[in-house]
Structure formats: C-alpha cells, structure tokens
Amino acid sequence: MSDQNIKDIIRQEYVKCLTDPIHFMRKYCMVQHPTRGRVNFNLYPFQEQVLKLWLKNDYSIINKSRQLGISTLAAGFSLWTMLFHKDKTVLCIATKQSTAVNMVDKVQFMYQQLPAWLRGKEKPDSNNKLSLKLSNGSQIVASSAASDAGRSYAVSLLLIDEAAFIDGIDRIYTAIKPTISSGGGCIALSSPNGIGNWFHKTWVGALNSENSFLPIKLPWDVHPERDQAWFENEKANMGSQEIAQEYECDFLASGNNVVTNDILEYYEKNHIIDPVERRGMAGDYWIWEYPDPSETYVVCADVARGDGSDYSTFHVLATKSYRQVAEFKSKIGTREFANNLITAATEYNSALLVVENANMGWDVINSITERGYPNLYYSPKGGDMSIDNFVYKMEKDQTIPGITNKQTTRPLFISKLESSLRGKEFIFHSKRMLEELRTFIWHHGKAQAQSGYNDDLVMALSFGLYIRDTALVYHQNGTDMTRATLSNINIASSGISAGSYMDTNPWQMKDGYGNTHDLNWLM
C-alpha cells in the first residue's frame, strides 16, 4: 500500500472520529476493566444513547446507578472534545481531589493508547495527575469542591462527578455558570443522596422544564449484563437505603436521613391530615384537636435566632395519648411569640411550657415570666438532663428556666425523636413537619437540616418528646420554683399579684381571668 493510500485512509478515519465520537471511542479508546484488564471501549447501547444525548444537549443531569461506566463515558467524551476542538477547557469537580483526579487518569490513559496520528506529533504541554493539556490548547483539569473552583478558567465543559455528595456545589456552580454560559456546557453525574440538595433540586427542575438541563435516568437494569437474579443477590448484601441510592435512582429512599423514608411514608399514608382549624392572620397556627379536660399537654417551642433565616415554632402535644394536637410556625417577634405560647398553653389545660433558652429564647422566656405564666419548664444548670442530677440541682436551686439545647443534650433529644417515630409510638399530622423531616439528615455526625432548609419544627418536637418522658418524674420541683418566682412578680396587664393566683388547693391555680387550672397531673 502506497504512502498516499495510507494518508487517505488516515484522513478518512480522522474525519470519522471527528464527526462520530461513538466510532472514535469504539475503535481507538482503551479502558482498564476491573477484571478483564486493558480492553477496547465497546460501548453498550445505553451508553451510545447517552452519548448522543450529550451531543444534542449542552446541559445534562444524570441520575444513575453505580458502575454503569458513565464516568468512563464522560472521560471519553472529554478526550474527544479536547482532541478535535481547539482551546477547550474541561473542568472536572468532585467531592475530593482524588476523585476528580480519577477522571483525569482515565482521559490520560485513553490518550496514551491512541495511535500516533491521532495523538499528533507534539507531546502534550502538560501531563500530570491534576491536568492534561494538549498542543492545540485544549485541556482537562481536576479540582476538588473548593468554593473558588473554576474561577480562574474559561470552562467549555463542566463535569460534576457525584454531584449529590458535594457540599456547597450550589455555590460552586453559581460561580462557574458565567464562564460556561456562552457556548459551554455541563454534565452532572450522581447517584441520589436524599432530597433538597443541589442535585435533587436541579433534577426536579429539569423534569419540570424549569432549567436548561436534560434529565437522564439510568437505573441498574439498563446494563445488559444485569438481570433480576443479579439484583436479588445485590439486595441480599445491602440495606434498603443503599439499594435505593446505589441502584434504584430513588431520591426519597436514599440519603442519610435521621428518620428513614419508610417511616416517613408510613406517617404520610396513615396520619398526615389537614388541620380542622387554621388560626392567625396568615393561618400559621394549625389545630387538629381541641382541648380535652381529661388530657394533659406539653407546649414545646423553638425560638428563631433573629437573623430572619429560620422560624419560631411550637407544638402542642397530648402527653397521655402521645399525639400532636396543634402546631405553630411563623416569623414573628419574640414578645408576640411569647403571647402566642401563653395563649396556647393556657387553652390546653395550663400545659407545661417548654421553651429553648438560647439566643432570642431568653427574650421569650422573660416575656413569659413577666406575664406570670405558672407552668414554665425549668432545667438544671450545666445541661445534664439525667434525673438524679435534675433532682439534686433542684434541691440546690441550681436551675434555669427553659430547656438547654447544646452539644451534650442535643443527642438525647434527637435520639428520643428518632426512636419515637421509628417505633410509631408518637403520632403527628403535620405536612410541614413531614417536609422538615425529609431534609433532616446526619451531616458529619450531627443531625441537622440540609443546607437551605429548616429544622425548627423538628427541634421543637424533639424537646417535647424528651420532656414528656421526664417531666412527670421531676417537674414538681420546677413548679415549686415557679411559684416562688411568681410570688415576687406583679402582673402588669391585670393588676393582680402573682400570689393571688393560688387557690386553697396548692395543686390548683387561678389565672388573671378567674379560670382554675388543675396541676395534679404534675404530682
């Protein structure tokens, strides 16, 4: 064969590779298979379909099962983009730099196995673990999920690997978006990791045609070498949450939720109902059951920090039937919130009033004390919630009004919340509460709301559930302290001294309106 014929064949092959990345990958790209070693990248039909979609759409979001070779496909697509287009920058962002480097490794391996006429005569300008830059000015760069990732590049293609697991990816994407808005694109890959994160919100937005992303769902069974027997074997060795996350592309059942999705589904199906009444100007106070004279109640409150990002909330809990009967959630001032708490607690049989005593919580507690509410919860100084410590500190007058939520007590509250719901012992009815629980996750060992969401109702409920199981043991001492405090307070609104609240029965109290409240349940 003459040199001219060889050149013609190479020219034809070059044009095929330029116009058809599937041909390029199938014939010239090599990959490292975990069991078969170095093999040609023989794309499966579903991989070819995904690649065609990438060619037609600048923005794609892929909700995928694990080990489908989509990251390898993205590496091949990146190499094709770099080889046949000048001055293109592919930026790969992942949870950590080593994961992003893995993408660059795949590109480098494919590049090194190419025939010389595809690689070109000149060696790459750079070829290291973090980047590969070709002589035509195109490059791929690996970056960890730092807040300034990508700011120094004019990005042509942004690859986000395991996007659902990257903290702060929403801020990173916002920072990079201007650099890809003029002719660039983005491919976001991930298995799901619960709801509420950037990947989930972007996926939902794509499904609803609210953004530029094309949604592509790839569950486990798109792979031709997997059948039901294979899946059943995998299920036998993994938990339901892992299966949902790694293979079923299920947002709701995946993620590291404090209360698992199967429990939340139970409550949604069996107990979530609309309130019988909504009170307040904005209808923020929801009521499911009115006061029962034979029932006892706890009103548990979480006070907003005051920065406008969260809510002041409270629940009314029936302690005997162990159920939610009312709920409040709103952004209001501390004095108004205190008035609402007193009104609700008084209506529900002079309920035990439990208020978090942090930050703005003290303003609420002071307002409640000034109003002379007789059944405010006290907790031991130092935050030790054990019964023996509580009784000891009560005897020593070493208590403070309200409940203390700190590093040593928070795990107790969360544990009680989780066990009460897992055991389906406590019944709640609120849709608002359910939505907060869906985004209440374990993050670096701490139970908290997912970024961009609130857990105000969740925390208020956790206080109430914990106190419900401890108040009957030691709250009598707290009530005695409340009485002592009230004896020195004049109620400005009624002109009646706190001492006049006492009836001849020491376990009954009269409020400023002449109503008698029975406190025998505290004994």
N, C-alpha and C positions, 0 to 999 in steps of 0.2 A: 504494500500500500504506500503510495507516494506521500510526501510531506504535505502536499496540498490537500490530499484527501483527508489526512489526519486533522489538518486545520479546519476543514469544512465540517467534519464530524464534531470536533470540539466546539466550533461555533454554534452548530445546531443544538448540541447538548446545553451549551451556556444559555441559549435563548429559551429552551425548555425549562431550565432551572429558574431563570428569571421570571418567566410567566406562570410557572406552576410549582409552588412550594411543596406540594404533595410529591411530585416527581423528584424534586431535589432531595427531600428527606428520605424517601423510599430507596433511592438509588445510591446516594452519596453520604448520608449521615449514619454514623455508627453510634451505638449506645452501649452502656455497660449494664447488662441484665444481671440481677442478683444471683441467679442460678446457672444461666447459660453463658455468662461471660460477655465478650465483645460480639455484638450481633448487629446486623443492619436494622435500621429503624423501620420495620414493616408496620405501618400504621394500621390500626384496626378501623373498621368502617365508622365507628362513632368518633374516633379521633379525626378522621378525614372530614366528617361533617362539622366538627367543632372548628377545625382549621378554616374551612370555607366560610363559616360564620364570622370568624375573626377578620378575614379578608374583606368582608362586606360591611363590617361594623367597627368603627373606631373604638367604641366603648363596650366592653363585655364584662359581666359578672357571672362567675361560675360557682354554683353550689354543688359540690362534688363529694362523692365517696372517696375513700382513701385508695391509694395505689392503683389509679387508673392511667398513670403515665401522662397526666395533664401538665405537670410541671416540666416533664421532658419535652412534651409537645411545645410548650411555651419557650423552652430553650432553643428548639429547632426553628421556631418562628422568629425568635430574636436573631439567630445567626443568619437566616435568610434575609431579614430586614437589613442587617449590617453589611452583608456581602454585596447585595445588589442595589444598595442605595447609599449615596454619599452623605457624610456628615450627619448621621443619625445617632442619637444617644438613647440607649435603652437603660433605664434605671430600675433595678430590682430592689424592692424593700421587703423585709421580712421581720419576724418577731425579734430575731437577734442576727448579728452579722454572720455567724457561721451558717445559718440557714440561707441567707442571701448569697453567700459565697458558693454554696452548693449549686445554685443556678448558674453562676459564672463558670464553675467547674464543668458543668455539662456542656456549656457552649464551647469552652476551650477544648474539651475532649473531641467534640464533633468537628471543630475547626482543624484540629491537628490530624484527623483521619482523612480529610478531604484530599483529592488528587491535586497535584501542584498547580494545574491550570485553573482550578477554582480558588485556591488559596492566593494565587498571584505570586509574582517573582519576589516582591519585597516582603520582609518579615514584619510582623506587627510592631507598631510603635511601642506598645507595652503589653506584657503578658504576665500577670501576676494573679494572686488569689483574689484580689478585690476588683480587677478590671481586665478587659481585653480590648485594645484599641487597634484597629486595622489601618493600613496605609491610606485608605480612601477617606479617613477622618471619622468613620463610624466606630462606636464603642459600646460596650456594656459595662455598667458599674454596679457593684453591690453596696448596699447601705443598710445599716440597722435602722430601727424605727426611732431615730432621734428626731427631736422637734424641728431641726433645721435640715432634715434630709431632703436633698434635691434642690435646695435653694440656689446652689451655685451652678446648676446645669440647665441648659435649654433642652428639656426632655422631649423626645419624639415618641417613645413608648414607655409607659409606666407599668411595671409588673409588680403587683402586690400579692405576695405569697402568704397563705394562711392569714388572710385579712381579718377574719373574725377574732383572731387571738392577739392582735397588735393593739396595745394600749395607746390611745391618742391618735389613731390613724385618721380620725376625722379632721384633726388639726393639721396633720401632715398633708393630707390630700388637699385641703383648702389652700395650703401654702404652695403646693406644686401645681395646682389646677391652672393658674395663669400661664405657666410655661408650656402646657400641652393644649391650650385652648385654640391655638392657631395651627391646625393641621396635625396635631399629635393624637395620641390615644391612650387608653388604659385597659389593662386586663387584670381583674381582681379575682384571685383564686382562693377558695377555702372550703373546708367542711364547716358546718354551722357550729356556733358556740352560744346557744341561747338567743334570746331576743333583746332588742333595744340597742345593740351595738351598731357601729357604722355599717358593717357588712349586712346585718339584718335589715336595717333601715334602707340601705341602698337597694337591696334585693326587692323589698316590698315596693319601693318607689319605681323600680324597673318594671315589676309586674303590673303596676298601675299606670305605666307610661308617664311617670312624673319626673323622670330624668333621662339622660342620654344612654344609659346602659341597656344592653341586650341581656336578659336573664337566660342562663343556660343551666338546666338541672341535669346532673349526671349521677343517679343512684347506682348502687352496686351492680345491678343486673344488666347495665349497658355493656359490660365486659363479656365478650363471647365465651370466655373460658370459665365463667361462673354460672352455677346452676343452684337450684334450691337446696340440694344436698350440701353444697359448699357453704351456703349461707347458714344453714342449720348448724353446721359444725362450728362456724364462727360465733354464732349466738351462744353456743354451749360454753364458750370460753370467755365471754364478755358480759358485762352488765347491760341492762336495758338502756341506760343513758349513753354508754359507749357505743352501742349498736346504732342508736338514733343519730349520734354525732358522726361516727366514722363511716357508716354505710347507708343510712336511710335518708340523709339530707333533711332531717327533721329539726327545725329550729326550736319548736316548743319543747320537745323531749330531750334536746341536747342542752349543753351549758351546765354550769356549776351552781345551780340554784340551791338555796338553803332548804326550801321546801320543794320537793321533786314534782315534776309535771303531772305524774299520775295522781298525786294527792290533790293538786290544784284542779285537775279535770274532774275529780270526784266532787269537790265543792261546787264547781261551776255547774255540773249536771244536777246536783241534788239540793243545793242550798242557796245559790245566788238568785235573789229575787229583788224586785223593785220595792222601795220603801212605801209604807202606807201613807206617809206624810213627809213633805219637804218644807222646812221652816226657814225663815230668814229672807232677807231681800233677794239674795241670789240662790235661795234654796239649798244652802250649804249644809244644813242640819237635817240628816236623814233619820227617820224613825220607822222601825219595824214593829215594835211592841210598846204599848203604853204601860205605865207603872202598875205593878201587881202588889197589893198591900201585903201579901204573904211572902213576897220575894225580897231578897237583899241585893244591893247593887254596888258596883265599883265604877267610878268615872276616872279613866286614866288618860293623861294628857301629855303630849309632846309639844313644846313651845318652839316656834320658829326662831332661828338665830338672829333675825333682824336685818339680814342683808338682802332680803327680797327674793332669795332663790328657793326657799322652802316654805312650808305651810305650818300653821298651828292646827293641831288636830286633837280630837279626843274620841274615845269610845265610851258607851255605857254598856257594862257587862252585867248580866244576871248571874250572881255567884252560885245559886243553887242549881238552876237548870243549865248553867255553863254555856251561855249563848250571848251573842251580840244583839242588843235591842235598839241601839241608836249610835250615830256616828256624825262627827263634825269635821270639816276640812275647809280652811279658808285662810287667806292672807289678811289678817286684821291686827289692830294694835293690841298691846298687852292688857290694857285696862278693859277694853271691850271683850277680849277673850276671857279674862277673869270673871267678868259679869256673866258671860255665857256659861262658864263652868259652874258657877254658883247656882244659876237658874236650873241647869240640867240636873245637878246633884241634888238640889232641894226637891225638885219634882219627883225624882226617883228615890223617894223614901230617905232623904238625907244620906245619900250614898257616900261611901268612903271616897274622898277626893285625892287622887294621886297625881302630882304634877312634877315633871322633871325640874330639878333645881340647878340648871346650868344656864349661863348667859342670861338671856332675856327671861328665863324661867323665874328668876328671883323677883322681877317686876310683877309677874303674875301672882306669885305666892304672896308678896307684900300686899297686893290689892285684895287678895282673898282674906288675908289676916285682918286687914283694915275693915273689911265688911263683916268680920266676925263669924265666918262660917265655922261651925263647931266640929266638923268631922274631917279635918285635914290630916293627911298621912305624914308621919314623921319617920325618918330613917336614922340609923346610927352614924355618927361621925366616922370618917375613915373609909366608909363604903363596904365594910364587912357585913354581908347580909345573912350570916348564919344566925340561927335563932338564939343560941346561947349568947353570942356577942350582942345581939339586939337587946335582950333582957338585961344583960349586965350594964350596957350603956344607958338604958332607960333608967335603971336604978341610980346611976351616977349623973343623970341629967346630961348625958353626952350624946344628944340627938339634934338633928336639924330638920326643919320642915321640908317636905318634898322627897323625891326619890333621886338618888345619885347614879347617873349613867357614866361609868368610867371603865377603864381597862380591866379592872378586877370584877366588876359587876355585870358588864355587858354580856359576857359569855353565858352567865346564868339566865339572863332574860331571853337571849336567843335560843338557848337550849330548851327552855320551857315552851317557847313559841313553837319550835320545830316538833318537839315530842307531842304537844297537844294536838297539832294539826295532823301529824303522821298517824297518831292513834285515833284520829277522827273523834276526839273527845269533845273539843270545843266546836261550836257551830257559829259561823259568820255568814252574813248575807250580802255584803257589800261588793259591788263591781269595782269600786275604786280600790278597795282593799286587795281584791284579786289581782288587779293590774300591777299594783306595787309589789306583790309577792312574786309576780312573773319576772321582775327585774331586780329582785333581792338575791344577791349572789355572794359566794365566797370569793374574795379577791385578796390574794397574798395572805391568806389565813384569817381574814376579817370579814364578817358578814356585813354587807353594806349595799346600798343602792348602786346599780350600774351607772356609769358615767352618763350624765344628762338626765337622770331620773331621780325620784324622791323616795324616801322610805319613812316618811313622817307617820303615816297610819300604822305601818308595820311596827315601828318602835313603840308607839303609844300602846298598841295591843300587847306587845311583849311585856311592858311594865305591868299592865293589868292582869295578865295571866299569871305572872310570877307572884304578884302581891295577893291575888285571890287565894293562892295556896299557902300564904304565910300570914296574912292579916288576921285570920281567925285565931292564930296561935298567940300572937303577941301584941295586937293592936290596942288592947285595953289600956296598956300603959301609955300609948300615944294619945289616946283620948283624954286621959287624966292630965297630960301635959297641955293639951289644947285648952282644957277648961281653965287651967292655971293662967294660961296666956290671956284668955278671954276676960278673966276677972279684972284685968288691968286696962281693958280697951272699952271706949265708948263708941257706940255705933252711930256715926255721924248722920247717916241717912234717916234714922228713926228716932234718934234722941234717947234710945233705951240702952242702958248699960248692959255689958255682957253678962253680969251677974244675974240679971233678971231673966235670962234665958232658962235658968234651972227651975225645974218643977220640983215638987216634993219627992218624986221618984228620981234618984240620981241617974237612972238609965233612961230618962225621958228629958227632952229639951223642947222648949217653945221658941220659935223664931220671932222676928220682929213683926210678923203679921198675925200672931196668935196661933199658929199651927203647931201641933205637938208631933215630935218625931221620936220614934221608939228606937233606942240604941242597944236593946238587949241582945241583938244578934252578934254584938262585938264580944260578949262575955264567953 
